[in-house]
Amino acid sequence: QVRLVESGGGLVQAGGSLRLSCKASGMITSVFNPNTKAWYRQAPGKQRELVASMLGGGRTEDAEYADSVNGRFTISKDNAKKTIYLQMNNLKAEDTAVYYCHAGGSYWGQGTQVTVSS
């Protein structure tokens, strides 16, 4: 059974940092490696939005970001560990949301709550 398990969320003050992790279990390398990795978020009362994405064979330097997080968030991956990361710096109150990872073409994590206090 394939699972994506996020961790690293929590409560942080504005200006602080968090690092989210998303580990894929039960997913074979030929599915994890070539597919796009991404982080989404959903705030209360809002639609889920794409935060950051990188191609399966892509580099962190070539990742794409939502305008609202560009320059503050960094997506990365460790294929050997089948893990995706999202480093979030200079967090703002408007970054408060449930964050979801997406990988393997069609798999979603269960979400991890990030709350930024102002």
Backbone as a ProteinNet text record, in pm:
[ID]
protein_1_A
[PRIMARY]
QVRLVESGGGLVQAGGSLRLSCKASGMITSVFNPNTKAWYRQAPGKQRELVASMLGGGRTEDAEYADSVNGRFTISKDNAKKTIYLQMNNLKAEDTAVYYCHAGGSYWGQGTQVTVSS
[TERTIARY]
83.8	0	88	59.4	137.4	83.6	174.6	136.9	238.6	186.5	271.9	242.8	347	327.9	406	331.5	393.9	425.1	524.5	559.6	628.8	642.5	715.9	630	499.2	412.4	408.8	344.3	333.9	300.3	318.6	291	422.7	430	551.5	513.8	600.1	575.4	610.7	548.1	580	729.7	788.2	931.4	1011.6	947.9	1015.8	1022.8	1074.3	1095.4	1042.2	1002.1	965.5	1016	1040.9	1078.1	981.4	905.6	812.2	881.1	844.6	894.8	777.1	797.2	694.2	764.4	739.9	806.2	709.2	751.8	670.8	707.4	607.8	630	547.8	602.4	530.9	531	609	614.2	745.7	738.5	861.3	936.8	1066.7	1153.4	1111	1069.1	1032.3	904.3	832.1	714.5	753.2	829	864.7	956.2	1062.9	1167.5	1121.2	1054.9	1029	911.3	827.3	708.2	733.2	657.2	665.7	635.1	713.5	688.3	634.3	538.4	476.6	423.1	411.3	345.5	227.8	116.2	-2.9	-40	-128.3	-181.7	-327.6	-397.8	-537.7	-566.9	-602.3	-640.5	-791.3	-839.9	-984.1	-1065.5	-1165.9	-1253.5	-1196	-1079	-1015.6	-989	-967.2	-935.7	-790.5	-764.9	-627.7	-546.8	-426.4	-342.8	-204.3	-145.2	-10.1	90.3	179.5	279.9	414.9	456.5	587.6	586.8	662.8	670.5	805.4	846.5	969	951.5	1009.6	999.1	1072.1	1029.8	1086.8	1238.1	1286	1430.2	1491.2	1415.4	1458	1546.4	1600.9	1686	1607.5	1651	1588.5	1592.5	1701.2	1717.3	1612	1553.4	1455.7	1312	1293.1	1158.1	1076	946.5	855.3	775.3	742	676.9	561.1	465.2	361.2	426.3	370.8	428	432.9	335.3	324.6	435.5	501.9	606.2	743.6	749.7	875.8	980	1096.7	1204	1205.3	1097.1	1088.8	1084.4	1025.7	1010.8	1104.4	1151.5	1236.2	1193.1	1163.6	1129.3	1255	1269.9	1382.5	1340.4	1425.9	1392.4	1516.6	1494.8	1600.7	1546	1583.8	1528.9	1565.6	1684	1727.2	1637.3	1588.2	1499.7	1352.9	1327.1	1189.7	1118.4	1183.9	1133.3	1140	1035.7	1026.4	1026.7	1090.7	1100.2	1044.5	1000.4	963.6	1020.4	1125.3	1183.3	1108.4	1054	973.2	1037.5	1081.9	1147	1063.7	1091.1	1020.8	869.4	818.7	676.3	588.8	473.6	376.9	244.8	161.6	32.1	-49.1	-36.5	-112.9	-61.8	47.8	94.8	23.5	-58.3	-132.2	-225.4	-210.1	-288.7	-250.9	-326.7	-286.2	-204.9	-87.9	2.7	1.1	-10.9	-18.4	93.6	151.4	246.8	177.2	232.5	179.2	295.4	288.9	399.8	348.7	434.8	400	285.9	258.7	156.5	17.5	-20.4	-159.3	-177.8	-70.7	-80.1	-70.2	-151.8	-155.3	-124.1	-58.2	-43.8	-169.6	-168.8	-287.4	-291.8	-181.9	-176.3	-112.4	-46.2	12	-19.8	-63.4	-108.5	11.4	10.8	108.4	30.7	63.2	-2.9	102.6	86.5	181.3	110.8	162.5	103	169.5	86	140	167
-118.5	0	124.4	213.9	337.8	441.7	504.1	611.3	724	847.2	964.5	1020.1	1032	1076.1	1204.5	1312.5	1441.5	1455.1	1535.2	1569.5	1704.8	1761.8	1886.5	2009.2	1994.2	2108.9	2147.1	2259.6	2303.6	2449.8	2503.8	2644.5	2720.2	2830.4	2910.3	3057.4	3141.1	3284.8	3338.8	3447.1	3513.3	3544.1	3520.6	3538.2	3412.2	3311.7	3185.9	3093.3	2972.4	2874.8	2738.4	2661.2	2522.4	2443.3	2315.3	2227	2108.8	2100.6	1989.3	1875.1	1753.4	1634.3	1550.3	1479.1	1390.5	1263.2	1155.2	1029.3	934.4	882.2	785.8	644.8	569.8	430	342	227.5	137	180.2	282.1	332.8	290.7	224.4	178.2	295.7	279.1	384.6	434.4	346	383.7	466.9	471.6	559.5	689.5	680.3	801.3	892.7	838.7	922.9	1008.4	953.7	1033.8	1130.9	1114.3	1198.9	1329.7	1430.2	1561.4	1551.1	1624.4	1635	1774.1	1784.1	1913.4	1923.4	2046.7	2079.9	2171.9	2143.8	2226.7	2269	2367.7	2405	2446.8	2433.9	2474.6	2542.7	2670.5	2748.1	2736.4	2761.3	2750.9	2838.4	2778.9	2854.2	2883.8	2830.3	2857	2726.4	2740.2	2624	2581.6	2454.6	2405.9	2473	2519.9	2588.3	2525.9	2533.7	2483.9	2582.1	2530.4	2613.8	2602.4	2478.6	2455.9	2322.8	2316	2190.5	2178	2053	2028.1	1901.1	1900.6	1784.8	1665.8	1545.7	1425.2	1420.4	1457.1	1456.7	1594.1	1686.6	1825	1857.6	1976.9	2026.2	2125.1	2140.1	2238.3	2376.2	2406.4	2539.2	2566.9	2462.1	2477.2	2465.2	2454.5	2441.2	2567	2551.9	2664.2	2687.8	2813.4	2852.2	2947.8	2943.1	3045.3	3179.4	3285.4	3418	3452.5	3406	3442.9	3382.8	3278.2	3213.1	3219.8	3268.4	3272.5	3352.7	3291.8	3357.3	3322	3259.5	3222	3069.9	2999.8	2853.5	2786.4	2666.6	2587.8	2442.3	2386.6	2244.9	2166.9	2049.1	1963.4	1818	1728	1586.6	1503.8	1387	1288.3	1158.1	1127.4	1008.4	881	877.3	757	729.1	834.7	820.1	829.2	853.4	874.4	978.2	1089	1194.5	1329.3	1408.6	1543.7	1639.4	1754	1851.8	1986.3	2064.6	2203.3	2287.1	2361.5	2453.4	2585	2629.5	2751.3	2850.6	2961.7	3066.1	3192.7	3278.8	3406.5	3387.7	3297.2	3263.2	3380.7	3388	3493.2	3431.7	3513.3	3464.2	3404.5	3461.8	3412.4	3279.5	3229.1	3094.9	2986.3	3025.9	2928.7	2846.6	2714.9	2625.8	2481.3	2389.9	2249.8	2226.9	2171.1	2148.6	2001.3	1978.7	1843.8	1821.4	1703.7	1670.3	1583.6	1587.4	1512.9	1453.1	1323.8	1256.9	1129.4	1071.4	944.9	953.3	1074	1092	1114.3	1043.8	1055.2	1038	1042.2	1016	1144.6	1148.7	1263.8	1218.4	1306.7	1284.6	1325.8	1300.3	1328.6	1473.7	1545.4	1685.7	1707.6	1820.6	1860.6	2008.4	2040.5	2177.1	2267.2	2381.6	2487.8	2609.7	2657.8	2775.1	2878.9	2997.7	3106.3	3215.3	3244.4	3347.3	3481.3	3583.5	3717.8	3795.9
0	0	0	-93.4	-103.6	-6.5	65.7	156.5	146.2	155.9	171.8	310.1	390.9	528.9	552	578.5	605.8	753.9	782.6	920.1	920	1038.8	1052	1071.7	1062.2	1084.4	1231	1258.9	1396.3	1406	1524.8	1553.4	1559.5	1488.2	1484.6	1480.1	1533.1	1527.1	1389.1	1354.3	1228	1223.2	1106.2	1088.9	1113.1	1168.9	1198.4	1078.8	1103.5	997.2	1039.1	938.9	957.5	837.9	858.9	749.3	747.9	640.8	624.5	551.2	587.9	520.2	472.9	366.4	312.1	266.9	336.2	303.5	235.6	124	49.1	92.2	133.1	166.2	73.1	40.4	-48.3	-193.5	-225.9	-363.3	-426.7	-541.1	-603.2	-665.8	-680	-729.2	-866.7	-953.2	-1089.1	-1093.1	-984	-973.8	-903.7	-795.8	-721.3	-802.2	-855.9	-915.1	-1033.1	-1132.5	-1251.6	-1241.2	-1142.1	-1135	-1060.9	-1097	-1033.4	-884.9	-806.4	-663	-634.6	-544.3	-519	-376.9	-334.3	-208.3	-239.6	-177.4	-186.3	-44.6	-38.5	92.6	77.6	187.9	190.3	322.5	311	427.7	448.6	569.4	596.5	502.6	441.2	354	217.3	186.7	58.1	-16.8	-145.5	-226.9	-205.9	-232.3	-225.5	-335.7	-301.9	-399.2	-404.8	-523	-543.2	-483.6	-401.6	-335.9	-406.7	-433.8	-493.9	-568	-677	-751.1	-817.9	-839.3	-912.4	-993.4	-1112.1	-1198.9	-1136.5	-1177.6	-1120.3	-1131	-1248.1	-1267.8	-1253.7	-1200.3	-1193.7	-1074.9	-1080	-973.2	-887.6	-764.5	-676.9	-739.2	-809.1	-870.2	-976.5	-1030.7	-1138.3	-1089.9	-960	-905.5	-929.9	-924	-943	-814.9	-792	-667.2	-693.3	-604.7	-605.6	-574.1	-632.2	-609.4	-461.2	-386.8	-245.4	-158.7	-208.5	-127.2	-193.4	-314.4	-387.7	-309.7	-293.4	-219.1	-72	-24.2	117.9	136	40.6	50.2	-50.4	-14	-103	-98.1	-214.2	-224.5	-262.1	-206.8	-241.8	-225.7	-269.9	-264.3	-238.9	-184.5	-165.7	-221.3	-343.7	-408.7	-333.8	-278.6	-206.8	-86.9	-24.4	90.6	51.8	-74.4	-122.6	-35.5	-17.5	70.7	0.9	21.8	-31.6	86.7	68.5	175.7	129.4	226	199.8	314.4	284.2	382.2	371.7	482.8	485.3	580.1	524.8	604.6	604.4	699.9	711.2	699.2	779.2	771.3	810.5	745.5	768.6	813.1	875.1	922.2	807.9	689.6	574.4	520.4	575.4	538.2	618.7	713.7	794.4	706.7	711.6	627.2	659.7	601.6	601.8	475.1	490.3	378.3	338.2	207.3	152.1	50.8	53.1	-51.8	-156.9	-276.6	-389.6	-465	-491.8	-560.2	-625.7	-707.8	-770.7	-869.4	-916.7	-1019.8	-965.3	-858.4	-814.2	-664.1	-590	-446.8	-365.2	-259.5	-169.2	-27.8	48.2	189.8	263.5	394.1	475	520.6	504	542.4	678	691	819.8	842.3	961.5	993.1	1021.5	957.9	986.3	1032.6	1150.7	1205.5	1239.6	1183.4	1206.1	1284.4	1401	1484.8	1458.1	1454.6	1423.2	1551.2
[MASK]
++++++++++++++++++++++++++++++++++++++++++++++++++++++++++++++++++++++++++++++++++++++++++++++++++++++++++++++++++++++

